[in-house]
Amino acid sequence: MDVIVLSKVTGILGPFASIFGLIMNAIYELLDLVGVPNVALTIILFTLIANLLMLPLTIKQQRYTRVSSLVTPEIQKINKKYKGKTDQVSQRRMQAETMEVYQKYGASPSSGCLPLLISFPILLALYRIIYNIPSYVNSIHALFLTIADPIRQTTGGAEIMDGLIKELGIAVSKFDFNDVEKIIDALNGVKTTGWDTVANAFASNPDVVQAIHGVKDTIININSMPGGLNVMDAPVHLSQGVAGIFPGILIPILAGVSQYVSVKITTPKTNNTAAQENDMAQSMKMVNMIMPLFSVWICFTLPAGVGLYWVCNSVFRTLSIVIVNRFFNNKDIDELVKENAKKVAERKGKPSLTEKVMNGGASASQAENKNYQSMSDIAKANRSKKEYTPKNYKPVDKDAPLNGDSISSIAHMLDKSKNDD
């Protein structure tokens, strides 16, 4: 599979690509300033910085993961309680109870998905930048422009380029010979061994041949990786025997291993029985099994530079999640719940539901001579009440009335008494 190279990304990915493109350019220029201009090293540093910039999203995701250790069991109990009940009353009750659980812990059904939805276009933009570095790194763009300008002035150059694109297996989106950026896109897809073919094809124009011989070694050097690899070449060339397999085979292997380790470390541990009853958990398990294999396949088929980014991104992301989790694991879960509830209350401009539930739980515990010390204990007591009806639920005709002894009702009365005062 040949990589489709593009000019600067437009559309919804455009702003992300522009920002990260500036970062990529700054990193390369800094490395050039200290005498080590190298695209592979630029990709590694770029991946590190990109992960640091996305750290707030990682923190938000892991905060939700920690709180979900309380939310998920309660949601599963609610789903089990109403399993097979399809009447409107039961569905309304189930929805109300579910929403109350989320509100109680300062979470929401979209809390776990939102960071992923935000990070997805960012990741797509990052891949596009890696695919077409010359469009974002000024120094590299200037090198390719040295060749592209005389090519565009060659008589019959369009036909020659069309032939080279087919012969060298270069995929270009809407190639236009009159657009110098599209010519650069095509040249960026030329592998290490393809430059002599390009020079021979344009032998009728000495300016093109001279330009290629003048900068091709520089292009090859800045794209070089340890072990004789090149960021624009596929990591494995089976036709070349052992020399074409090693050390390039390490890239897809490391991609698969790093992805597998990332999945094992970052996936929260759940009760096996509960997980089997949860269709979403089963789907996630399947995805977690496929991703390492997909990583191996994609790093076999795409240029080594993309594979390098894939490996580095898995490693850096795993490290960031481990560090963030260590911070949250040292933090009391009840304190984390209070912080979440406080944020929800600030957004709504009213007292948090968590505080009401805690107050209601304290009153109920005194009446029942029980001492609940934490939010998790209050949650268990809440779910254990047979006649429990969520505060969010509004009774309809022929429906059971609210239970006056429930924690939510007590919290509601406390809140009402405060308003009366």
RAHUGI-V822243 format. One record per helix or strand of 3 or more residues. SS is the DSSP state (h for helix, s for strand). FROM is the first residue (numbers start at 1). LEN is the number of residues. If there is no record, write none. Layout:
SS;FROM;LEN / SS;FROM;LEN
This chain:
h;11;23 / h;39;15 / h;55;27 / h;88;17 / h;111;21 / h;133;3 / h;138;15 / h;157;11 / h;180;9 / h;192;10 / h;206;17 / h;238;3 / h;242;4 / h;249;18 / h;272;6 / h;279;23 / h;304;26 / h;333;16 / h;353;15 / h;375;10 / h;407;14
